[in-house]
Amino acid sequence: SDEKVITFQEAGPKMPSGNVRNEKLKVTLGIMPDFSGVEKQGLRADLVIKDKPADKAGMKSGDVIVAIDGYPIGDVYEYMERLSKLKAGQIITVEVLREDQKEVLIVQL
């Protein structure tokens, strides 16, 4: 796979030093999540990486992921936990809020 590994430096005390950064995920949506936690519910995609699964499904930067396959996503930890249970090639639904409108995207991992 030609995936680039991106590491994040933590800025400030927002995230406890868990194992989120070190966890190797089998699948990726191809987004850069917003780690600041400004969203009360869901996880905002700060950046959608071109030609990755989220981009191909029509996700846009700024979309807020609120559910993956019907499981609510409240923060980056729930997002990572959900992705860890999925397999490459799987087709999933990703529910997002875009400008207060709910959209359901069909994503192939």
C-alpha positions in Angstrom: 0.0 0.0 0.0 1.2 3.5 -0.8 -0.3 5.0 2.3 1.8 7.7 3.9 1.9 7.5 7.7 1.0 10.8 9.2 1.9 11.5 12.8 0.3 14.2 14.9 2.0 16.2 17.6 -0.3 16.9 20.5 -0.9 20.6 21.2 -2.1 21.2 24.7 -3.8 19.0 27.2 -7.0 18.3 25.2 -6.3 14.6 24.5 -5.1 12.3 27.3 -2.0 10.4 26.3 -3.8 7.3 25.1 -2.7 4.9 22.4 -4.8 6.6 19.7 -1.7 7.8 17.7 0.1 4.5 17.9 -2.8 2.4 16.9 -2.4 0.9 13.5 -5.7 0.8 11.7 -6.4 -1.8 9.0 -8.7 0.6 7.1 -8.8 4.4 6.6 -11.4 6.8 5.4 -8.7 9.1 4.2 -9.5 12.1 6.3 -7.6 14.3 8.6 -9.8 14.4 11.7 -10.2 17.5 13.8 -8.5 16.7 17.1 -9.5 19.9 18.8 -12.9 18.4 19.8 -14.8 21.6 19.0 -17.8 19.6 17.8 -20.1 18.7 20.6 -21.3 15.6 18.7 -19.4 13.9 16.0 -16.0 14.2 14.4 -15.2 16.9 11.9 -13.1 16.1 8.8 -10.6 18.9 8.6 -9.3 17.5 5.3 -10.6 14.9 2.9 -7.6 13.3 1.1 -8.1 13.1 -2.7 -8.8 9.6 -4.2 -9.2 8.0 -0.7 -12.5 6.2 0.3 -14.1 9.3 1.9 -13.3 11.5 -1.2 -14.7 8.9 -3.6 -17.9 8.7 -1.6 -18.4 12.4 -1.8 -17.3 13.5 1.7 -16.1 17.1 1.9 -13.8 19.0 4.3 -15.8 20.3 7.1 -18.3 17.4 7.1 -19.0 16.2 10.6 -19.1 12.4 10.9 -21.9 11.5 13.3 -22.3 7.7 12.6 -20.4 4.9 10.9 -22.7 1.9 9.9 -25.3 3.1 12.3 -23.0 3.4 15.3 -22.8 6.9 16.7 -19.5 8.7 16.5 -19.0 11.2 19.3 -15.3 11.9 19.1 -11.9 10.7 17.7 -11.8 7.8 20.1 -15.1 6.4 19.0 -14.1 7.0 15.3 -10.8 5.0 15.8 -12.6 2.2 17.7 -15.2 1.9 14.9 -12.6 1.8 12.2 -10.6 -0.8 14.0 -13.5 -3.2 13.6 -13.8 -2.8 9.8 -12.0 -4.6 7.0 -10.5 -3.4 3.7 -13.0 -3.7 0.8 -16.0 -3.5 3.2 -18.9 -1.2 2.1 -20.1 1.0 5.0 -22.5 3.9 5.5 -21.1 7.1 7.0 -23.6 9.6 8.2 -22.4 13.2 8.1 -23.7 16.6 8.9 -23.0 19.2 6.2 -24.3 22.7 6.8 -26.9 21.2 9.3 -28.2 18.8 6.6 -27.8 15.1 7.3 -26.2 13.1 4.4 -25.6 9.4 4.2 -22.5 8.4 2.2 -21.8 4.9 1.0 -18.1 4.3 1.4 -16.0 1.4 0.1 -13.0 0.9 2.3 
